[in-house]
Structure formats: C-alpha cells, structure tokens
Amino acid sequence: MNFLSIDCSTDIGSLFVKTKNKTFSQVLQSDKSNNDLLMKQILDFFKENNIKFGDISNVFVNQGPGNFSGLRGSLAIAKGVSLAKNLNLFGYNTFIWSCAKFFNKKDSIFSLIKFREKYFVKKFDKNLNSASKVEEVTVDEIIKKYDNKFKVIPKNGIKYFDEKILKLNNLSIVNLDHNQLEFLQLNDLLDKGLIKPLYLS
C-alpha cells in the first residue's frame, strides 16, 4: 500500500509517505502561523523526495485530539487532495494509533492522552474495536481505577503527564509509527466517508 499521512494534531506535526517500498518523513511546526502553508509544505516535501501524487493511493489524516486550527486545516487539505487526485481518504485518531501494536495481544487496552491540562481515556477491546466513549479523568481517578489495567501513552506526550501516572503498573509508552496506519486500515479500523475532527472539551 502506498499512502500519505498527515498529522497536525500537536505543535510538532508530521508528514509521512510510503511508496514503492520506501518511506519518507518530515517534521512540521504545525502552529497557527504556518497552518495556511501546509499545502505548500506537502508540495515541497513531494518535490524534495521526487514523489508524485500518482505514486500514492490513500491519504490518512489525524482527526485528533488536537488544536482546532491544526485539525481543521489538515482535514480540509486531506479532503481536497483526495478529491482532486481521486485518492481514498481515511481518518485516524491518536487514541487508536497508540494502541495499534497491541492488536490481539491484550484483552483490553486503555489509551491515555493529556490535552489542555486535562486527562482523557478511551477503552479498546483486543481487536481494537471501541469499547467506550472518550472520558475525562483526573490523576487520582487514573491511579485508583487504572493502576492494574493495561494502559498506553504516546511517547510524544509523556512530558505533559504527571510523574505519578508514569510510575503506574502495566503502562506502555509507545512511539507513534505511521506504518501502523496501514495495518489499521487493512483491518477496517479507520474512519472513512465522513471524516471529522475529534475535539475534546
């Protein structure tokens, strides 16, 4: 599978392309000041690596959680590219992305994310089907309720987590690997059709 992945859910965003068994990636500063430049960044990224839109068949875009401006801009561009170039469009979120490597390895997985000074948790079953809605939780609730549950935290977010959470049992800190998006798509675990942002209050 050949694809473009766009992730502007955090201050440090990224572009990733897999094509002809090669991968290319670029870090983006996805703040408000250059959000309008995202399409130019994609075109420059393609040009620098000699990639053509004809080389890819799918576009993956991170739906969040994340800042409103970054998500809105990246989703609009992903939709525009998919329509203009007749590419398949799929949406993913950081909750399921952080669980991808544990598919069929744990009976249940709790994905933890901190966003705007609040903690959120979402539960998945062993096949990474959603087993709960996103819930806001406090540090004390996480320690009391989830200490013995299997939990994942994306590595790019651990600097925002309370140290007491990082010392809990059964906690795995994971790298977010764009290659795992292909696995999620092949197992029909990504959103398709109406792709909309995942906003957390």
C-alpha positions as a Python dict, from the first residue, in 0.01 Angstrom:
ca = {
    (1, 'M'): (0, 0, 0),
    (2, 'N'): (123, 347, -91),
    (3, 'F'): (-2, 637, 119),
    (4, 'L'): (41, 990, 254),
    (5, 'S'): (-20, 1050, 625),
    (6, 'I'): (-80, 1399, 764),
    (7, 'D'): (-64, 1461, 1139),
    (8, 'C'): (-115, 1817, 1262),
    (9, 'S'): (-270, 1724, 1596),
    (10, 'T'): (18, 1862, 1804),
    (11, 'D'): (256, 2157, 1790),
    (12, 'I'): (505, 1926, 1622),
    (13, 'G'): (323, 1776, 1325),
    (14, 'S'): (446, 1538, 1059),
    (15, 'L'): (415, 1422, 701),
    (16, 'F'): (485, 1062, 608),
    (17, 'V'): (479, 887, 271),
    (18, 'K'): (517, 521, 191),
    (19, 'T'): (562, 448, -178),
    (20, 'K'): (740, 178, -378),
    (21, 'N'): (855, 13, -53),
    (22, 'K'): (1031, 333, 53),
    (23, 'T'): (931, 572, 331),
    (24, 'F'): (982, 946, 365),
    (25, 'S'): (901, 1168, 662),
    (26, 'Q'): (918, 1531, 762),
    (27, 'V'): (854, 1712, 1089),
    (28, 'L'): (624, 2014, 1075),
    (29, 'Q'): (582, 2308, 1308),
    (30, 'S'): (202, 2298, 1292),
    (31, 'D'): (121, 2619, 1477),
    (32, 'K'): (-130, 2883, 1372),
    (33, 'S'): (129, 3100, 1199),
    (34, 'N'): (208, 2844, 929),
    (35, 'N'): (-109, 2632, 919),
    (36, 'D'): (-200, 2810, 595),
    (37, 'L'): (129, 2688, 445),
    (38, 'L'): (53, 2317, 490),
    (39, 'M'): (-30, 2253, 124),
    (40, 'K'): (293, 2423, 18),
    (41, 'Q'): (484, 2211, 272),
    (42, 'I'): (331, 1896, 124),
    (43, 'L'): (418, 2000, -232),
    (44, 'D'): (775, 2089, -130),
    (45, 'F'): (806, 1758, 57),
    (46, 'F'): (695, 1568, -253),
    (47, 'K'): (930, 1763, -477),
    (48, 'E'): (1234, 1715, -249),
    (49, 'N'): (1178, 1340, -242),
    (50, 'N'): (1073, 1300, -606),
    (51, 'I'): (723, 1181, -508),
    (52, 'K'): (417, 1225, -728),
    (53, 'F'): (55, 1203, -623),
    (54, 'G'): (20, 925, -878),
    (55, 'D'): (255, 721, -658),
    (56, 'I'): (3, 701, -373),
    (57, 'S'): (-348, 564, -346),
    (58, 'N'): (-452, 659, 8),
    (59, 'V'): (-444, 965, 232),
    (60, 'F'): (-450, 918, 610),
    (61, 'V'): (-520, 1219, 832),
    (62, 'N'): (-512, 1250, 1212),
    (63, 'Q'): (-853, 1360, 1342),
    (64, 'G'): (-724, 1445, 1688),
    (65, 'P'): (-742, 1517, 1963),
    (66, 'G'): (-557, 1839, 1898),
    (67, 'N'): (-584, 2212, 1847),
    (68, 'F'): (-881, 2336, 1646),
    (69, 'S'): (-680, 2524, 1384),
    (70, 'G'): (-437, 2242, 1310),
    (71, 'L'): (-706, 1975, 1281),
    (72, 'R'): (-940, 2187, 1073),
    (73, 'G'): (-665, 2288, 829),
    (74, 'S'): (-514, 1942, 788),
    (75, 'L'): (-853, 1773, 739),
    (76, 'A'): (-954, 2031, 478),
    (77, 'I'): (-631, 1979, 286),
    (78, 'A'): (-653, 1599, 313),
    (79, 'K'): (-1008, 1609, 175),
    (80, 'G'): (-904, 1847, -102),
    (81, 'V'): (-610, 1631, -207),
    (82, 'S'): (-817, 1312, -201),
    (83, 'L'): (-1089, 1469, -418),
    (84, 'A'): (-852, 1639, -663),
    (85, 'K'): (-631, 1334, -709),
    (86, 'N'): (-902, 1067, -670),
    (87, 'L'): (-737, 911, -364),
    (88, 'N'): (-900, 714, -82),
    (89, 'L'): (-932, 915, 240),
    (90, 'F'): (-914, 762, 588),
    (91, 'G'): (-918, 926, 930),
    (92, 'Y'): (-745, 805, 1245),
    (93, 'N'): (-712, 937, 1598),
    (94, 'T'): (-426, 927, 1844),
    (95, 'F'): (-617, 700, 2083),
    (96, 'I'): (-635, 404, 1846),
    (97, 'W'): (-300, 487, 1682),
    (98, 'S'): (-121, 447, 2015),
    (99, 'C'): (-280, 100, 2061),
    (100, 'A'): (-203, -39, 1714),
    (101, 'K'): (97, -254, 1809),
    (102, 'F'): (-109, -437, 2074),
    (103, 'F'): (-374, -568, 1836),
    (104, 'N'): (-492, -910, 1959),
    (105, 'K'): (-228, -907, 2237),
    (106, 'K'): (-430, -772, 2529),
    (107, 'D'): (-791, -839, 2630),
    (108, 'S'): (-846, -467, 2680),
    (109, 'I'): (-638, -154, 2630),
    (110, 'F'): (-683, 189, 2784),
    (111, 'S'): (-537, 474, 2582),
    (112, 'L'): (-445, 784, 2787),
    (113, 'I'): (-394, 1130, 2644),
    (114, 'K'): (-341, 1466, 2811),
    (115, 'F'): (-484, 1766, 2628),
    (116, 'R'): (-510, 2123, 2757),
    (117, 'E'): (-426, 2024, 3116),
    (118, 'K'): (-693, 1753, 3118),
    (119, 'Y'): (-656, 1374, 3102),
    (120, 'F'): (-872, 1160, 2876),
    (121, 'V'): (-907, 783, 2845),
    (122, 'K'): (-1061, 556, 2584),
    (123, 'K'): (-1101, 178, 2608),
    (124, 'F'): (-1049, -70, 2323),
    (125, 'D'): (-1103, -445, 2310),
    (126, 'K'): (-835, -690, 2195),
    (127, 'N'): (-929, -632, 1829),
    (128, 'L'): (-906, -254, 1880),
    (129, 'N'): (-1278, -203, 1847),
    (130, 'S'): (-1402, 88, 2055),
    (131, 'A'): (-1525, -31, 2396),
    (132, 'S'): (-1606, 308, 2549),
    (133, 'K'): (-1652, 674, 2470),
    (134, 'V'): (-1370, 916, 2545),
    (135, 'E'): (-1393, 1006, 2914),
    (136, 'E'): (-1226, 1284, 3109),
    (137, 'V'): (-1044, 1156, 3419),
    (138, 'T'): (-839, 1307, 3699),
    (139, 'V'): (-492, 1198, 3809),
    (140, 'D'): (-641, 1042, 4124),
    (141, 'E'): (-900, 851, 3920),
    (142, 'I'): (-630, 717, 3688),
    (143, 'I'): (-421, 600, 3982),
    (144, 'K'): (-716, 441, 4162),
    (145, 'K'): (-910, 294, 3871),
    (146, 'Y'): (-649, 211, 3608),
    (147, 'D'): (-335, 113, 3801),
    (148, 'N'): (-375, -258, 3721),
    (149, 'K'): (-524, -208, 3375),
    (150, 'F'): (-308, -219, 3064),
    (151, 'K'): (-251, 139, 2955),
    (152, 'V'): (-72, 313, 2668),
    (153, 'I'): (60, 667, 2639),
    (154, 'P'): (208, 815, 2319),
    (155, 'K'): (575, 891, 2373),
    (156, 'N'): (543, 1241, 2229),
    (157, 'G'): (305, 1329, 2513),
    (158, 'I'): (480, 1194, 2823),
    (159, 'K'): (641, 1528, 2906),
    (160, 'Y'): (293, 1658, 2989),
    (161, 'F'): (199, 1369, 3220),
    (162, 'D'): (211, 1371, 3598),
    (163, 'E'): (503, 1160, 3721),
    (164, 'K'): (267, 957, 3940),
    (165, 'I'): (92, 829, 3628),
    (166, 'L'): (420, 740, 3459),
    (167, 'K'): (508, 517, 3756),
    (168, 'L'): (189, 309, 3736),
    (169, 'N'): (188, -65, 3670),
    (170, 'N'): (107, -208, 3326),
    (171, 'L'): (194, 113, 3144),
    (172, 'S'): (344, 112, 2797),
    (173, 'I'): (491, 427, 2640),
    (174, 'V'): (469, 388, 2263),
    (175, 'N'): (616, 553, 1958),
    (176, 'L'): (353, 660, 1708),
    (177, 'D'): (453, 479, 1389),
    (178, 'H'): (287, 588, 1063),
    (179, 'N'): (349, 241, 920),
    (180, 'Q'): (95, 104, 1167),
    (181, 'L'): (-178, 308, 999),
    (182, 'E'): (-163, 68, 707),
    (183, 'F'): (-234, -221, 945),
    (184, 'L'): (-528, -33, 1099),
    (185, 'Q'): (-673, 39, 757),
    (186, 'L'): (-639, -321, 638),
    (187, 'N'): (-831, -428, 949),
    (188, 'D'): (-1106, -174, 881),
    (189, 'L'): (-1027, 25, 1196),
    (190, 'L'): (-1000, 372, 1041),
    (191, 'D'): (-1280, 619, 970),
    (192, 'K'): (-1390, 662, 612),
    (193, 'G'): (-1662, 860, 444),
    (194, 'L'): (-1742, 1149, 677),
    (195, 'I'): (-1404, 1241, 826),
    (196, 'K'): (-1442, 1496, 1105),
    (197, 'P'): (-1219, 1629, 1383),
    (198, 'L'): (-1213, 1474, 1729),
    (199, 'Y'): (-1248, 1770, 1964),
    (200, 'L'): (-1220, 1737, 2341),
    (201, 'S'): (-1364, 1999, 2573),
}
